Amino acid sequence: MTWYTRCWQHMSEVHQQAKADGKDPAGIAKAIDESYPYRSKRSGYAYKAWLAARRDFFSKHQLPLRRARQKTGGLFG
């Protein structure tokens, strides 16, 4: 079983539980993000597989992806 497959299965379980709890798409997305199983490491291949699976899973299930933060101000002020 690949890291990607493990991550997808984990997200699927969390998705089903959150849906059963009556959460909206934003709540489901938050539950998945907070359930990252390898808390101590957010680097390396496992994390890259998590991000790839997350991107594909969220797209398939029409869950909102977080946007990158906008910088405030310019380079010099």
C-alpha positions as CSV (number, residue, x, y, z in Angstrom):
1,M,0.0,0.0,0.0
2,T,1.4,3.4,-1.0
3,W,1.5,6.5,1.2
4,Y,-1.0,8.1,-1.1
5,T,-3.4,5.3,-0.7
6,R,-3.1,5.3,3.1
7,C,-3.7,9.0,3.2
8,W,-6.7,8.7,0.9
9,Q,-8.2,6.0,3.1
10,H,-7.6,8.1,6.2
11,M,-9.3,11.1,4.6
12,S,-12.2,9.0,3.5
13,E,-12.8,7.7,7.0
14,V,-12.6,11.2,8.5
15,H,-14.9,12.5,5.7
16,Q,-17.6,9.8,6.5
17,Q,-17.4,10.5,10.2
18,A,-17.7,14.3,9.7
19,K,-20.6,13.9,7.3
20,A,-22.3,11.6,9.8
21,D,-21.8,14.4,12.4
22,G,-23.6,16.8,10.2
23,K,-20.7,19.0,9.3
24,D,-20.7,21.4,6.3
25,P,-18.0,21.2,3.6
26,A,-15.8,23.7,5.4
27,G,-16.1,21.7,8.6
28,I,-15.3,18.5,6.9
29,A,-12.2,20.1,5.3
30,K,-11.1,21.4,8.7
31,A,-11.6,17.9,10.3
32,I,-9.5,16.3,7.6
33,D,-6.7,18.9,7.9
34,E,-6.7,18.5,11.7
35,S,-6.5,14.7,11.5
36,Y,-3.1,14.6,9.8
37,P,-1.8,11.3,11.3
38,Y,1.9,12.0,11.2
39,R,1.9,15.1,13.5
40,S,5.6,15.0,14.3
41,K,6.8,15.3,10.7
42,R,5.4,17.6,8.1
43,S,8.2,17.0,5.6
44,G,9.4,14.2,3.5
45,Y,7.7,11.8,1.2
46,A,4.8,10.9,3.5
47,Y,3.8,14.6,3.8
48,K,4.1,15.1,0.0
49,A,1.8,12.1,-0.5
50,W,-0.6,13.6,2.0
51,L,-0.7,16.9,0.1
52,A,-1.2,15.2,-3.2
53,A,-4.0,13.0,-1.8
54,R,-5.6,16.0,-0.1
55,R,-5.6,18.0,-3.3
56,D,-7.2,15.2,-5.3
57,F,-9.6,14.2,-2.5
58,F,-10.8,17.7,-1.9
59,S,-11.3,18.2,-5.6
60,K,-13.3,15.0,-6.0
61,H,-15.5,15.7,-3.0
62,Q,-15.8,19.4,-3.7
63,L,-14.3,20.5,-0.4
64,P,-12.8,24.0,-0.1
65,L,-9.0,24.3,-0.2
66,R,-7.4,26.9,1.9
67,R,-5.9,29.8,0.0
68,A,-2.3,31.1,0.5
69,R,-2.2,34.2,2.8
70,Q,-1.8,37.5,1.1
71,K,1.1,39.6,2.0
72,T,0.3,42.9,3.5
73,G,2.4,45.9,2.3
74,G,5.1,45.9,-0.2
75,L,8.7,44.9,-0.1
76,F,9.8,48.2,1.4
77,G,6.9,49.1,3.6
